[in-house]
Amino acid sequence: MRRETGSLIRFLIMICLLIRTFSFSQENPIALCQNMYDNREFTAALSCVRGQLDSGRVTTRIDSFKAFELAGMLCYILDDYDNANVYFRDILGMDRFAEPDPVTVPPEILAFYKRQKSAFEQEHPLITLAPPVPKKSALRLLPFGAGHIREKKYFRGFSYAAAAAVCLGINIVSYNSRKLLESPNGRYAPDDLDSAVGLYNIQVGSFYGGFLGIGFISFVDALITN
């Protein structure tokens, strides 16, 4: 009886481990491929990661990075340097500042990656947006409305405040959107330059547009009061 109970317990434990492994592989589509790599089954691991990429199971940015990194390493190990370069450039296409983990990536592969990164940076140089972008903030418009409201000039005060709020919203959104395109050193990729220039023009336009709005509101207020 005890022997049968022990066998049943071991069987249940094995089932639980299998379920856990299956669940983990579903959550992490590269896990099985990584296990093959760890077991030095390089050809099988490469087929695995390519299959996962082709199947569409790799959906998140993190999983994509891991998949391209693993595929690049495997191609390098299997002396397929051209495809290793392709996979590493896929990483750089996602994030040109990406760096593989030196703890998990062998030094010779890391050196190969850095050479490809250097070539990629030369082929796709960052561009500085000139002239330097001034910090134009529509916050400067807010005192116009507050002062008139204190003087009980409500039409002009609330009109100024509304204009300032609209300009400030446009100003903030355009500024933050442009900053998302900006690299850490304040430059832009060629593909993003037109968008950055457009957002810059919107940002500055919202600043000066606020003053034009103030002039228009003053003109309308003068017509009404007269």
LINGIBEL-V966643 format. One record per run of one state. SS is the DSSP state (hx for helix, st for strand, lp for the rest). FROM is the first residue (numbers start at 0). LEN is the number of residues. Records with the same first field share a line. If there is no record, write none. Layout:
SS = FROM-LEN + FROM-LEN
This chain:
lp = 0-1 + 27-3 + 38-3 + 55-5 + 77-3 + 94-12 + 123-2 + 128-9 + 150-3 + 181-5 + 225-1
hx = 1-26 + 30-8 + 41-14 + 60-17 + 80-14 + 106-17 + 137-13 + 153-28 + 189-36
st = 125-3 + 186-3
